[in-house]
Each structure stands twice: as C-alpha cells, then as structure tokens.
Amino acid sequence: NAGVTQTPKFQVLKTGQSMTLQCAQDMNHEYMSWYRQDPGMGLRLIHYSVGAGITDQGEVPNGYNVSRSTTEDFPLRLLSAAPSQTSVYFCASSYSYGRTPGVHTQYFGPGTRLTVL
Amino acid sequence: AQKITQTQPGMFVQEKEAVTLDCTYDTSDQSYGLFWYKQPSSGEMIFLIYQGSYDEQNATEGRYSLNFQKARKSANLVISASQLGDSAMYFCAMREGPFGNEKLTFGTGTRLTIIP
C-alpha cells in the first residue's frame, strides 16, 4: 500500500492563480480531509468528506473547493490564490469510526508546501 | 475557548529520561477520542497513540503511554526512556461527537528536544 499520497510536494503561485492539490489513498477509507498547518497554530480543518459524493466544510473553508468523485481521490482546489494561503497542506484519511470497529487512526500524507507570492 | 490546549511550547529533556507532554481538552460530548501525533523535522505526521472516551484503561504503545484523566479532561503523553530520535513537534488532537464524525481538532503543539 502507498498509503496517502499528495502531489506536488512544493508549489509556488502568484496571487490570483488557481491550482489543484492532489490527494489519493489506496486503503479504501471512507473519510478524507484536508488540513492546513501554519506556524504556531497547529493544524486546521479546511474540508472533509465522509464518502464519494459527500463533502462538507471545516473550520477554514474560504478560498478552497473540494469534490470527491471516487473513494480514492480528494483534490483541493485553490480558486484564486492569496498570500494568506501560504501554508503546508496535509491530506488525511481514515475508516469511519463506528463502521469499522477498533480502527481509529487517521493517516496523513507527506504534505504540500505552498507559497503564494 | 480552545478545545485542545497544549501549554508547553517547548521542552528540553535529557536522553533516557521520561518525559510528559501535557494536553487538556474541552468537550461536552460523551463520545470522543484523543490522539497524539509526532511531527519530525521532515514534516510528516506520525500517529502515536489513541484513547477513546469509554476506554477504561490508559492506552499504551511501546514507549508511549497516554495518561488519561477524564474528570480533569487531560490526556498527557508519556514517553519513557527518551531517545534522540524523539526530538520533534508533538500534537494532541481530539475527535468529538457521534459515530461517523472523524473531524480532528489539534492543539498548537509542543516542540520536544532531547539532549544527549
């Protein structure tokens, strides 16, 4: 198993550009999510999905879009990049608590470091 | 109010000593879970240990144990016999609410440095 994969690892954008951060998992996890990590603030939830076709907003969703057409993939779209979106982005996945007893771990991808100039 | 509070921004510990990283949480839910993750300088998030709110025993995973005090709403991570490779950021996180809710709320982290 590759686990959770993210591409690209690094990206530099200019203000106003759009791009998509890719996330894929091969563990058949129902739940997938995107977090951003900023210095001194821990990780904050952007968007999440409890299954294909179902997405919802997290704590800091503004400026980001997601979709989930398959179980495996959960891309994050930046619509019009702003310097405030400079951050490290993590994708995570897990089985859904209650559906798979005893399995509670969320697995994280390696992260994407995004700089918006 | 902060849902997860980690009051130690940084800690320095001598190699081979035990270390306790503090975490307090705030929730009104009866069903919740507490996680600890390690983030080394390479940046990846590594799951260490999990404690469910209904678990009667404290969780243990090798050198890691979770000191769960439900009434005090604390979930401290204890690392026994610390090693140089334990130097990293450590994050406490909480999942709240009913089955199917996997959203995690993270604390701001503690940077642990092990001194040879």
gemmi code that builds the backbone of each chain (N, CA, C; Angstrom):
import gemmi

chains = {
    "A": [
        ("ASN", (0.825, -1.204, 0.000), (0.000, 0.000, 0.000), (0.861, 1.258, 0.000)),
        ("ALA", (0.504, 2.228, -0.846), (1.210, 3.501, -0.859), (0.741, 4.391, 0.286)),
        ("GLY", (-0.437, 4.104, 0.870), (-0.973, 4.946, 1.938), (-1.642, 6.174, 1.352)),
        ("VAL", (-1.348, 7.332, 1.921), (-1.887, 8.599, 1.440), (-0.784, 9.331, 0.670)),
        ("THR", (-1.066, 9.643, -0.571), (-0.086, 10.346, -1.392), (-0.607, 11.737, -1.740)),
        ("GLN", (0.308, 12.681, -1.815), (-0.032, 14.059, -2.157), (0.937, 14.567, -3.216)),
        ("THR", (0.404, 15.293, -4.176), (1.238, 15.975, -5.161), (0.686, 17.369, -5.408)),
        ("PRO", (1.556, 18.356, -5.688), (3.020, 18.271, -5.631), (3.529, 18.357, -4.202)),
        ("LYS", (4.819, 18.237, -3.992), (5.401, 18.422, -2.658), (5.649, 19.892, -2.367)),
        ("PHE", (5.996, 20.631, -3.397), (6.234, 22.063, -3.268), (5.547, 22.779, -4.424)),
        ("GLN", (5.056, 23.988, -4.169), (4.437, 24.776, -5.229), (4.551, 26.246, -4.889)),
        ("VAL", (4.905, 27.039, -5.884), (4.922, 28.491, -5.745), (3.912, 29.059, -6.732)),
        ("LEU", (3.011, 29.877, -6.240), (1.994, 30.506, -7.073), (2.090, 32.016, -6.968)),
        ("LYS", (1.557, 32.680, -7.979), (1.391, 34.128, -7.894), (-0.038, 34.422, -7.441)),
        ("THR", (-0.212, 35.538, -6.787), (-1.542, 35.938, -6.344), (-2.512, 35.910, -7.521)),
        ("GLY", (-3.675, 35.279, -7.292), (-4.700, 35.219, -8.321), (-4.695, 33.941, -9.147)),
        ("GLN", (-3.593, 33.209, -9.108), (-3.555, 31.954, -9.854), (-4.395, 30.894, -9.157)),
        ("SER", (-4.821, 29.911, -9.924), (-5.557, 28.786, -9.349), (-4.725, 27.523, -9.517)),
        ("MET", (-4.991, 26.575, -8.654), (-4.328, 25.285, -8.786), (-5.077, 24.228, -7.978)),
        ("THR", (-4.724, 22.976, -8.230), (-5.321, 21.851, -7.523), (-4.243, 21.043, -6.834)),
        ("LEU", (-4.433, 20.816, -5.541), (-3.564, 19.910, -4.793), (-4.211, 18.530, -4.840)),
        ("GLN", (-3.405, 17.547, -5.215), (-3.942, 16.202, -5.366), (-3.721, 15.375, -4.103)),
        ("CYS", (-4.703, 14.534, -3.794), (-4.593, 13.604, -2.680), (-5.243, 12.292, -3.090)),
        ("ALA", (-4.551, 11.196, -2.814), (-5.099, 9.886, -3.116), (-4.728, 8.899, -2.015)),
        ("GLN", (-5.639, 7.949, -1.765), (-5.349, 6.900, -0.780), (-5.800, 5.564, -1.353)),
        ("ASP", (-5.075, 4.524, -0.978), (-5.366, 3.186, -1.510), (-5.770, 2.225, -0.409)),
        ("MET", (-6.338, 2.758, 0.679), (-6.716, 1.930, 1.821), (-8.229, 1.750, 1.922)),
        ("ASN", (-8.960, 2.221, 0.908), (-10.425, 2.103, 0.886), (-11.076, 2.818, 2.079)),
        ("HIS", (-10.466, 3.931, 2.495), (-11.009, 4.691, 3.610), (-12.213, 5.508, 3.171)),
        ("GLU", (-13.246, 5.525, 4.028), (-14.420, 6.338, 3.712), (-14.129, 7.830, 3.905)),
        ("TYR", (-13.401, 8.142, 4.955), (-13.230, 9.523, 5.380), (-11.925, 10.092, 4.848)),
        ("MET", (-12.010, 11.290, 4.253), (-10.818, 12.013, 3.819), (-10.968, 13.481, 4.188)),
        ("SER", (-9.843, 14.135, 4.410), (-9.902, 15.523, 4.853), (-8.652, 16.279, 4.432)),
        ("TRP", (-8.775, 17.597, 4.444), (-7.660, 18.497, 4.172), (-7.458, 19.419, 5.366)),
        ("TYR", (-6.201, 19.565, 5.759), (-5.812, 20.484, 6.824), (-4.741, 21.427, 6.283)),
        ("ARG", (-4.680, 22.581, 6.913), (-3.537, 23.448, 6.675), (-2.810, 23.664, 7.996)),
        ("GLN", (-1.489, 23.781, 7.891), (-0.670, 23.980, 9.073), (0.096, 25.279, 8.942)),
        ("ASP", (-0.152, 26.170, 9.871), (0.548, 27.450, 9.915), (1.353, 27.528, 11.199)),
        ("PRO", (2.470, 28.259, 11.205), (3.316, 28.329, 12.399), (2.534, 28.776, 13.618)),
        ("GLY", (2.693, 28.023, 14.718), (2.078, 28.399, 15.981), (0.579, 28.144, 16.067)),
        ("MET", (-0.004, 27.521, 15.035), (-1.465, 27.362, 15.051), (-1.913, 25.915, 14.937)),
        ("GLY", (-1.005, 24.968, 14.931), (-1.419, 23.589, 14.768), (-2.029, 23.366, 13.396)),
        ("LEU", (-2.815, 22.322, 13.255), (-3.483, 22.003, 12.003), (-4.942, 22.418, 12.099)),
        ("ARG", (-5.460, 22.998, 11.035), (-6.857, 23.419, 10.995), (-7.547, 22.771, 9.802)),
        ("LEU", (-8.771, 22.308, 10.044), (-9.514, 21.555, 9.038), (-10.100, 22.501, 8.000)),
        ("ILE", (-9.877, 22.175, 6.716), (-10.387, 23.001, 5.620), (-11.715, 22.431, 5.101)),
        ("HIS", (-11.648, 21.211, 4.598), (-12.820, 20.497, 4.092), (-12.652, 19.018, 4.413)),
        ("TYR", (-13.770, 18.309, 4.416), (-13.696, 16.880, 4.643), (-14.790, 16.172, 3.856)),
        ("SER", (-14.638, 14.854, 3.762), (-15.599, 14.041, 3.010), (-15.800, 12.711, 3.733)),
        ("VAL", (-17.058, 12.306, 3.872), (-17.338, 11.031, 4.540), (-17.603, 9.914, 3.534)),
        ("GLY", (-17.476, 10.230, 2.251), (-17.639, 9.217, 1.225), (-17.748, 9.879, -0.134)),
        ("ALA", (-17.681, 9.078, -1.181), (-17.769, 9.618, -2.535), (-19.077, 10.392, -2.704)),
        ("GLY", (-18.955, 11.592, -3.245), (-20.112, 12.440, -3.496), (-20.558, 13.285, -2.326)),
        ("ILE", (-19.885, 13.145, -1.171), (-20.284, 13.869, 0.049), (-19.100, 14.670, 0.573)),
        ("THR", (-19.263, 15.980, 0.625), (-18.210, 16.832, 1.191), (-18.848, 17.856, 2.120)),
        ("ASP", (-18.034, 18.415, 2.996), (-18.534, 19.441, 3.907), (-17.381, 20.332, 4.323)),
        ("GLN", (-17.749, 21.490, 4.878), (-16.751, 22.480, 5.255), (-16.201, 22.206, 6.646)),
        ("GLY", (-14.938, 22.568, 6.809), (-14.322, 22.520, 8.118), (-14.246, 23.895, 8.728)),
        ("GLU", (-13.169, 24.129, 9.448), (-13.013, 25.374, 10.204), (-12.629, 26.564, 9.320)),
        ("VAL", (-11.821, 26.327, 8.273), (-11.296, 27.419, 7.445), (-11.495, 27.128, 5.965)),
        ("PRO", (-12.753, 27.080, 5.466), (-13.007, 26.651, 4.086), (-12.881, 27.732, 3.016)),
        ("ASN", (-12.856, 29.005, 3.426), (-12.926, 30.088, 2.438), (-11.729, 30.081, 1.508)),
        ("GLY", (-12.013, 30.160, 0.200), (-10.958, 30.191, -0.802), (-10.585, 28.827, -1.341)),
        ("TYR", (-11.253, 27.780, -0.851), (-10.944, 26.405, -1.247), (-12.214, 25.679, -1.683)),
        ("ASN", (-12.061, 24.825, -2.678), (-13.146, 23.941, -3.109), (-12.654, 22.504, -3.108)),
        ("VAL", (-13.576, 21.580, -2.858), (-13.245, 20.163, -2.938), (-14.361, 19.431, -3.659)),
        ("SER", (-14.042, 18.243, -4.125), (-15.028, 17.315, -4.664), (-14.511, 15.914, -4.400)),
        ("ARG", (-15.418, 14.951, -4.390), (-14.991, 13.556, -4.160), (-15.818, 12.659, -5.075)),
        ("SER", (-15.266, 12.420, -6.246), (-15.978, 11.595, -7.226), (-15.667, 10.119, -7.059)),
        ("THR", (-14.549, 9.794, -6.394), (-14.200, 8.404, -6.132), (-13.805, 8.250, -4.678)),
        ("THR", (-13.780, 7.024, -4.183), (-13.324, 6.778, -2.813), (-11.863, 7.161, -2.642)),
        ("GLU", (-11.071, 6.970, -3.708), (-9.624, 7.101, -3.590), (-9.115, 8.540, -3.607)),
        ("ASP", (-9.802, 9.438, -4.314), (-9.230, 10.759, -4.592), (-10.013, 11.886, -3.936)),
        ("PHE", (-9.285, 12.899, -3.465), (-9.930, 14.035, -2.805), (-9.098, 15.289, -3.099)),
        ("PRO", (-9.251, 15.877, -4.272), (-8.446, 17.057, -4.623), (-8.942, 18.330, -3.947)),
        ("LEU", (-7.994, 19.209, -3.671), (-8.290, 20.511, -3.074), (-7.949, 21.594, -4.086)),
        ("ARG", (-8.922, 22.435, -4.395), (-8.727, 23.485, -5.399), (-8.622, 24.855, -4.732)),
        ("LEU", (-7.585, 25.576, -5.096), (-7.475, 26.978, -4.708), (-7.997, 27.795, -5.879)),
        ("LEU", (-9.016, 28.572, -5.643), (-9.723, 29.243, -6.731), (-8.955, 30.459, -7.245)),
        ("SER", (-8.460, 31.278, -6.330), (-7.692, 32.477, -6.665), (-6.718, 32.692, -5.513)),
        ("ALA", (-5.501, 32.206, -5.687), (-4.554, 32.135, -4.580), (-4.256, 33.511, -3.988)),
        ("ALA", (-4.132, 33.539, -2.665), (-3.793, 34.758, -1.929), (-2.603, 34.456, -1.024)),
        ("PRO", (-1.803, 35.480, -0.699), (-0.653, 35.248, 0.192), (-1.046, 34.596, 1.520)),
        ("SER", (-2.272, 34.850, 1.989), (-2.728, 34.246, 3.250), (-2.889, 32.725, 3.142)),
        ("GLN", (-2.856, 32.201, 1.941), (-2.958, 30.755, 1.748), (-1.583, 30.080, 1.709)),
        ("THR", (-0.540, 30.838, 1.913), (0.788, 30.254, 2.084), (0.779, 29.399, 3.329)),
        ("SER", (1.080, 28.112, 3.167), (0.914, 27.178, 4.272), (1.432, 25.811, 3.837)),
        ("VAL", (1.423, 24.886, 4.787), (1.645, 23.481, 4.466), (0.289, 22.779, 4.528)),
        ("TYR", (-0.028, 22.047, 3.479), (-1.328, 21.396, 3.371), (-1.172, 19.883, 3.525)),
        ("PHE", (-1.990, 19.335, 4.413), (-1.982, 17.897, 4.655), (-3.342, 17.304, 4.298)),
        ("CYS", (-3.270, 16.179, 3.628), (-4.450, 15.366, 3.375), (-4.409, 14.188, 4.351)),
        ("ALA", (-5.566, 13.759, 4.830), (-5.622, 12.634, 5.758), (-6.799, 11.746, 5.407)),
        ("SER", (-6.707, 10.483, 5.798), (-7.822, 9.571, 5.553), (-7.928, 8.571, 6.688)),
        ("SER", (-9.127, 8.024, 6.847), (-9.340, 7.001, 7.867), (-10.606, 6.227, 7.557)),
        ("TYR", (-10.742, 5.075, 8.206), (-12.037, 4.426, 8.232), (-12.967, 5.286, 9.070)),
        ("SER", (-14.232, 5.111, 8.875), (-15.202, 5.901, 9.618), (-15.512, 5.215, 10.926)),
        ("TYR", (-15.262, 5.915, 11.998), (-15.497, 5.404, 13.350), (-16.914, 4.878, 13.475)),
        ("GLY", (-17.031, 3.676, 13.987), (-18.351, 3.077, 14.120), (-18.644, 2.104, 12.996)),
        ("ARG", (-18.070, 2.339, 11.807), (-18.278, 1.398, 10.707), (-17.265, 0.272, 10.773)),
        ("THR", (-16.076, 0.625, 11.208), (-15.012, -0.368, 11.299), (-14.514, -0.363, 12.742)),
        ("PRO", (-15.050, -1.249, 13.567), (-14.730, -1.200, 14.996), (-13.251, -1.330, 15.266)),
        ("GLY", (-12.782, -0.563, 16.221), (-11.409, -0.679, 16.702), (-10.388, 0.007, 15.845)),
        ("VAL", (-10.800, 0.630, 14.770), (-9.814, 1.287, 13.902), (-10.049, 2.783, 13.976)),
        ("HIS", (-9.119, 3.526, 14.522), (-9.364, 4.937, 14.782), (-8.313, 5.857, 14.191)),
        ("THR", (-7.307, 5.290, 13.578), (-6.176, 6.108, 13.161), (-6.478, 6.895, 11.912)),
        ("GLN", (-6.130, 8.185, 11.915), (-6.132, 8.960, 10.681), (-4.705, 8.987, 10.140)),
        ("TYR", (-4.569, 8.611, 8.885), (-3.264, 8.583, 8.234), (-3.082, 9.839, 7.410)),
        ("PHE", (-1.932, 10.451, 7.558), (-1.652, 11.703, 6.868), (-0.709, 11.476, 5.695)),
        ("GLY", (-0.921, 12.270, 4.651), (0.024, 12.317, 3.558), (1.253, 13.120, 3.949)),
        ("PRO", (2.248, 13.184, 3.056), (3.516, 13.850, 3.379), (3.436, 15.373, 3.384)),
        ("GLY", (2.357, 15.933, 2.865), (2.198, 17.389, 2.876), (2.610, 18.049, 1.579)),
        ("THR", (2.012, 19.201, 1.315), (2.384, 20.068, 0.187), (2.697, 21.436, 0.756)),
        ("ARG", (3.896, 21.908, 0.480), (4.287, 23.252, 0.945), (3.984, 24.250, -0.154)),
        ("LEU", (3.033, 25.143, 0.106), (2.568, 26.105, -0.887), (2.981, 27.513, -0.485)),
        ("THR", (3.571, 28.225, -1.433), (3.926, 29.628, -1.230), (3.189, 30.461, -2.275)),
        ("VAL", (2.490, 31.491, -1.807), (1.794, 32.395, -2.722), (2.453, 33.766, -2.637)),
        ("LEU", (2.961, 34.216, -3.764), (3.692, 35.491, -3.793), (2.784, 36.647, -4.165)),
    ],
    "B": [
        ("ALA", (-13.448, 29.319, 23.493), (-12.481, 28.570, 24.307), (-11.770, 27.543, 23.430)),
        ("GLN", (-10.489, 27.338, 23.725), (-9.714, 26.357, 22.991), (-10.244, 24.971, 23.313)),
        ("LYS", (-10.381, 24.150, 22.292), (-10.824, 22.776, 22.536), (-9.656, 21.904, 22.989)),
        ("ILE", (-8.482, 22.165, 22.462), (-7.280, 21.425, 22.836), (-6.221, 22.433, 23.260)),
        ("THR", (-5.687, 22.250, 24.437), (-4.676, 23.170, 24.959), (-3.401, 22.415, 25.277)),
        ("GLN", (-2.333, 22.852, 24.671), (-1.005, 22.326, 24.975), (-0.201, 23.509, 25.492)),
        ("THR", (0.096, 23.488, 26.773), (0.648, 24.667, 27.441), (2.167, 24.761, 27.372)),
        ("GLN", (2.815, 23.742, 26.847), (4.284, 23.715, 26.796), (4.740, 23.938, 25.346)),
        ("PRO", (5.106, 25.154, 24.989), (5.553, 25.387, 23.607), (6.833, 24.613, 23.284)),
        ("GLY", (7.718, 24.482, 24.287), (8.969, 23.774, 24.077), (9.434, 23.104, 25.346)),
        ("MET", (10.110, 21.961, 25.175), (10.671, 21.242, 26.315), (12.031, 20.687, 25.938)),
        ("PHE", (12.942, 20.719, 26.922), (14.261, 20.115, 26.749), (14.391, 19.011, 27.794)),
        ("VAL", (14.749, 17.823, 27.335), (14.828, 16.667, 28.227), (16.122, 15.921, 27.955)),
        ("GLN", (16.733, 15.446, 29.028), (17.953, 14.654, 28.906), (17.616, 13.283, 28.335)),
        ("GLU", (18.487, 12.807, 27.448), (18.302, 11.467, 26.869), (18.164, 10.424, 27.971)),
        ("LYS", (17.274, 9.462, 27.738), (16.968, 8.333, 28.615), (16.028, 8.695, 29.761)),
        ("GLU", (15.738, 9.966, 29.925), (14.749, 10.332, 30.938), (13.341, 10.174, 30.364)),
        ("ALA", (12.373, 10.045, 31.265), (10.970, 10.035, 30.842), (10.493, 11.484, 30.678)),
        ("VAL", (9.527, 11.658, 29.802), (9.002, 12.992, 29.560), (7.477, 12.930, 29.470)),
        ("THR", (6.839, 13.935, 30.018), (5.376, 14.048, 29.952), (5.007, 15.315, 29.201)),
        ("LEU", (4.220, 15.139, 28.155), (3.716, 16.268, 27.376), (2.248, 16.473, 27.731)),
        ("ASP", (1.909, 17.700, 28.111), (0.579, 17.977, 28.630), (-0.433, 18.273, 27.526)),
        ("CYS", (-1.656, 17.838, 27.765), (-2.762, 18.125, 26.860), (-4.047, 18.163, 27.680)),
        ("THR", (-4.770, 19.263, 27.617), (-6.106, 19.315, 28.195), (-7.097, 19.589, 27.081)),
        ("TYR", (-8.315, 19.125, 27.275), (-9.316, 19.228, 26.223), (-10.630, 19.728, 26.795)),
        ("ASP", (-11.457, 20.203, 25.922), (-12.746, 20.742, 26.321), (-13.804, 20.211, 25.377)),
        ("THR", (-14.737, 19.458, 25.892), (-15.849, 18.951, 25.105), (-17.018, 18.657, 26.022)),
        ("SER", (-18.212, 18.763, 25.481), (-19.408, 18.394, 26.224), (-19.961, 17.051, 25.737)),
        ("ASP", (-19.296, 16.461, 24.718), (-19.737, 15.181, 24.203), (-19.297, 14.047, 25.120)),
        ("GLN", (-20.095, 12.997, 25.180), (-19.729, 11.816, 25.952), (-18.816, 10.896, 25.152)),
        ("SER", (-18.989, 10.915, 23.829), (-18.178, 10.081, 22.951), (-17.138, 10.941, 22.248)),
        ("TYR", (-15.897, 10.659, 22.517), (-14.816, 11.401, 21.871), (-13.558, 10.554, 21.894)),
        ("GLY", (-12.576, 10.970, 21.114), (-11.302, 10.264, 21.078), (-10.158, 11.245, 21.098)),
        ("LEU", (-9.062, 10.821, 21.670), (-7.888, 11.676, 21.806), (-6.704, 11.003, 21.130)),
        ("PHE", (-5.975, 11.774, 20.367), (-4.854, 11.285, 19.583), (-3.593, 12.080, 19.909)),
        ("TRP", (-2.476, 11.426, 19.735), (-1.198, 12.122, 19.729), (-0.479, 11.803, 18.417)),
        ("TYR", (0.055, 12.869, 17.815), (0.846, 12.729, 16.593), (2.222, 13.346, 16.820)),
        ("LYS", (3.199, 12.772, 16.141), (4.572, 13.273, 16.158), (4.894, 13.845, 14.789)),
        ("GLN", (5.512, 15.024, 14.773), (5.935, 15.613, 13.508), (7.435, 15.913, 13.579)),
        ("PRO", (8.258, 15.039, 13.008), (9.702, 15.308, 12.986), (10.018, 16.449, 12.028)),
        ("SER", (11.281, 16.820, 11.986), (11.680, 17.956, 11.148), (11.414, 17.703, 9.672)),
        ("SER", (11.286, 16.454, 9.280), (10.977, 16.131, 7.886), (9.545, 16.493, 7.508)),
        ("GLY", (8.685, 16.717, 8.502), (7.371, 17.283, 8.235), (6.189, 16.335, 8.245)),
        ("GLU", (6.411, 15.025, 8.168), (5.249, 14.138, 8.117), (4.590, 14.019, 9.487)),
        ("MET", (3.333, 13.674, 9.495), (2.564, 13.482, 10.718), (2.486, 11.988, 11.000)),
        ("ILE", (3.000, 11.593, 12.151), (3.081, 10.175, 12.512), (2.161, 9.920, 13.690)),
        ("PHE", (1.197, 9.010, 13.501), (0.290, 8.655, 14.583), (1.046, 7.895, 15.667)),
        ("LEU", (0.809, 8.275, 16.926), (1.477, 7.613, 18.043), (0.530, 6.757, 18.864)),
        ("ILE", (-0.612, 7.339, 19.279), (-1.427, 6.656, 20.267), (-2.823, 7.248, 20.277)),
        ("TYR", (-3.796, 6.414, 20.645), (-5.198, 6.816, 20.678), (-5.851, 6.376, 21.987)),
        ("GLN", (-6.739, 7.241, 22.505), (-7.533, 6.903, 23.689), (-8.980, 7.260, 23.431)),
        ("GLY", (-9.869, 6.306, 23.550), (-11.287, 6.575, 23.430), (-11.875, 6.979, 24.766)),
        ("SER", (-12.934, 7.769, 24.722), (-13.503, 8.288, 25.965), (-14.094, 7.188, 26.835)),
        ("TYR", (-14.470, 6.066, 26.236), (-15.053, 4.969, 27.009), (-14.022, 3.908, 27.393)),
        ("ASP", (-12.781, 4.106, 26.948), (-11.745, 3.124, 27.294), (-11.417, 3.248, 28.778)),
        ("GLU", (-11.460, 2.119, 29.470), (-11.224, 2.162, 30.914), (-9.749, 2.143, 31.267)),
        ("GLN", (-8.960, 1.569, 30.374), (-7.521, 1.501, 30.620), (-6.814, 2.588, 29.830)),
        ("ASN", (-5.715, 3.079, 30.395), (-4.874, 4.021, 29.657), (-4.219, 3.308, 28.473)),
        ("ALA", (-4.177, 3.995, 27.332), (-3.579, 3.403, 26.140), (-2.060, 3.357, 26.258)),
        ("THR", (-1.486, 2.295, 25.712), (-0.024, 2.180, 25.654), (0.367, 1.651, 24.280)),
        ("GLU", (1.490, 2.170, 23.774), (2.051, 1.704, 22.511), (3.565, 1.782, 22.646)),
        ("GLY", (4.175, 0.662, 23.014), (5.624, 0.648, 23.161), (6.081, 1.608, 24.250)),
        ("ARG", (6.923, 2.574, 23.888), (7.422, 3.538, 24.876), (6.446, 4.669, 25.142)),
        ("TYR", (5.335, 4.686, 24.422), (4.353, 5.752, 24.583), (3.183, 5.258, 25.443)),
        ("SER", (2.750, 6.088, 26.344), (1.528, 5.822, 27.081), (0.762, 7.122, 27.220)),
        ("LEU", (-0.528, 6.973, 27.369), (-1.395, 8.139, 27.483), (-1.992, 8.135, 28.877)),
        ("ASN", (-1.717, 9.160, 29.639), (-2.253, 9.304, 30.992), (-3.589, 10.035, 30.894)),
        ("PHE", (-4.661, 9.258, 30.848), (-6.000, 9.770, 30.612), (-6.701, 10.005, 31.943)),
        ("GLN", (-7.004, 11.277, 32.243), (-7.739, 11.621, 33.452), (-9.016, 12.331, 33.015)),
        ("LYS", (-10.068, 11.555, 32.923), (-11.314, 12.026, 32.323), (-11.918, 13.174, 33.106)),
        ("ALA", (-11.936, 13.069, 34.420), (-12.559, 14.111, 35.237), (-11.812, 15.441, 35.097)),
        ("ARG", (-10.517, 15.370, 34.907), (-9.712, 16.576, 34.734), (-9.625, 17.002, 33.272)),
        ("LYS", (-10.168, 16.187, 32.385), (-10.099, 16.441, 30.944), (-8.650, 16.649, 30.501)),
        ("SER", (-7.829, 15.702, 30.899), (-6.440, 15.756, 30.458), (-6.042, 14.439, 29.823)),
        ("ALA", (-5.131, 14.520, 28.881), (-4.683, 13.349, 28.111), (-3.202, 13.522, 27.823)),
        ("ASN", (-2.402, 13.391, 28.849), (-0.972, 13.646, 28.709), (-0.252, 12.471, 28.071)),
        ("LEU", (0.695, 12.777, 27.219), (1.528, 11.753, 26.585), (2.787, 11.552, 27.424)),
        ("VAL", (3.076, 10.307, 27.742), (4.295, 9.973, 28.473), (5.198, 9.156, 27.560)),
        ("ILE", (6.422, 9.618, 27.413), (7.427, 8.882, 26.641), (8.467, 8.379, 27.637)),
        ("SER", (8.612, 7.089, 27.712), (9.593, 6.528, 28.647), (10.948, 6.429, 27.947)),
        ("ALA", (12.017, 6.531, 28.710), (13.377, 6.328, 28.194), (13.586, 7.058, 26.871)),
        ("SER", (13.545, 8.378, 26.930), (13.583, 9.173, 25.701), (14.874, 8.924, 24.907)),
        ("GLN", (14.718, 9.069, 23.590), (15.822, 8.855, 22.656), (16.013, 10.112, 21.811)),
        ("LEU", (17.188, 10.249, 21.218), (17.456, 11.424, 20.386), (16.438, 11.549, 19.261)),
        ("GLY", (15.988, 10.413, 18.749), (15.009, 10.416, 17.659), (13.625, 10.883, 18.080)),
        ("ASP", (13.423, 11.086, 19.377), (12.140, 11.605, 19.853), (12.041, 13.115, 19.693)),
        ("SER", (13.129, 13.765, 19.351), (13.099, 15.218, 19.127), (12.173, 15.517, 17.952)),
        ("ALA", (11.129, 16.295, 18.212), (10.095, 16.557, 17.202), (9.039, 17.465, 17.803)),
        ("MET", (8.084, 17.861, 16.947), (6.867, 18.503, 17.441), (5.855, 17.414, 17.763)),
        ("TYR", (5.099, 17.615, 18.834), (4.081, 16.670, 19.237), (2.741, 17.395, 19.332)),
        ("PHE", (1.738, 16.811, 18.672), (0.408, 17.414, 18.639), (-0.603, 16.490, 19.299)),
        ("CYS", (-1.422, 17.088, 20.141), (-2.583, 16.419, 20.713), (-3.787, 16.808, 19.864)),
        ("ALA", (-4.691, 15.869, 19.644), (-5.869, 16.147, 18.818), (-7.071, 15.410, 19.383)),
        ("MET", (-8.262, 15.919, 19.081), (-9.491, 15.322, 19.597), (-10.516, 15.150, 18.480)),
        ("ARG", (-11.180, 14.004, 18.501), (-12.342, 13.752, 17.659), (-13.543, 13.758, 18.593)),
        ("GLU", (-14.588, 14.517, 18.218), (-15.755, 14.630, 19.088), (-16.979, 14.045, 18.439)),
        ("GLY", (-17.917, 13.698, 19.266), (-19.270, 13.507, 18.793), (-19.580, 12.114, 18.298)),
        ("PRO", (-20.662, 12.019, 17.518), (-21.224, 10.709, 17.220), (-20.389, 9.919, 16.234)),
        ("PHE", (-20.762, 8.674, 16.129), (-20.090, 7.804, 15.166), (-20.147, 8.428, 13.783)),
        ("GLY", (-19.074, 8.298, 13.059), (-19.004, 8.833, 11.705), (-18.398, 10.212, 11.653)),
        ("ASN", (-18.211, 10.867, 12.793), (-17.579, 12.175, 12.796), (-16.096, 12.008, 13.072)),
        ("GLU", (-15.283, 12.167, 12.043), (-13.854, 11.957, 12.184), (-13.056, 13.261, 12.254)),
        ("LYS", (-13.733, 14.391, 12.305), (-13.012, 15.659, 12.290), (-12.114, 15.770, 13.508)),
        ("LEU", (-10.881, 16.157, 13.283), (-9.923, 16.332, 14.362), (-9.685, 17.815, 14.635)),
        ("THR", (-9.622, 18.148, 15.928), (-9.190, 19.473, 16.355), (-7.833, 19.319, 17.019)),
        ("PHE", (-6.866, 20.095, 16.560), (-5.491, 19.967, 17.025), (-5.125, 21.066, 18.011)),
        ("GLY", (-4.218, 20.743, 18.919), (-3.567, 21.760, 19.725), (-2.440, 22.413, 18.945)),
        ("THR", (-1.790, 23.370, 19.575), (-0.736, 24.126, 18.899), (0.620, 23.434, 18.943)),
        ("GLY", (0.699, 22.346, 19.694), (1.909, 21.545, 19.667), (2.928, 21.892, 20.728)),
        ("THR", (3.797, 20.911, 20.993), (4.944, 21.070, 21.898), (6.185, 20.609, 21.150)),
        ("ARG", (7.192, 21.467, 21.125), (8.456, 21.074, 20.487), (9.351, 20.440, 21.539)),
        ("LEU", (9.624, 19.154, 21.377), (10.459, 18.403, 22.314), (11.866, 18.263, 21.747)),
        ("THR", (12.840, 18.625, 22.559), (14.243, 18.459, 22.182), (14.913, 17.559, 23.196)),
        ("ILE", (15.498, 16.470, 22.714), (16.205, 15.531, 23.580), (17.692, 15.892, 23.561)),
        ("ILE", (18.250, 16.074, 24.723), (19.657, 16.489, 24.858), (20.514, 15.259, 25.129)),
        ("PRO", (21.604, 15.063, 24.362), (22.456, 13.888, 24.589), (23.141, 13.939, 25.950)),
    ],
}
model = gemmi.Model(1)
for chain_id, residues in chains.items():
    chain = gemmi.Chain(chain_id)
    for i, (resn, *xyz) in enumerate(residues, 1):
        res = gemmi.Residue()
        res.name, res.seqid = resn, gemmi.SeqId(i, " ")
        for name, pos in zip(("N", "CA", "C"), xyz):
            atom = gemmi.Atom()
            atom.name, atom.element = name, gemmi.Element(name[0])
            atom.pos, atom.b_iso = gemmi.Position(*pos), 0.0
            res.add_atom(atom)
        chain.add_residue(res)
    model.add_chain(chain)
structure = gemmi.Structure()
structure.add_model(model)
structure.setup_entities()
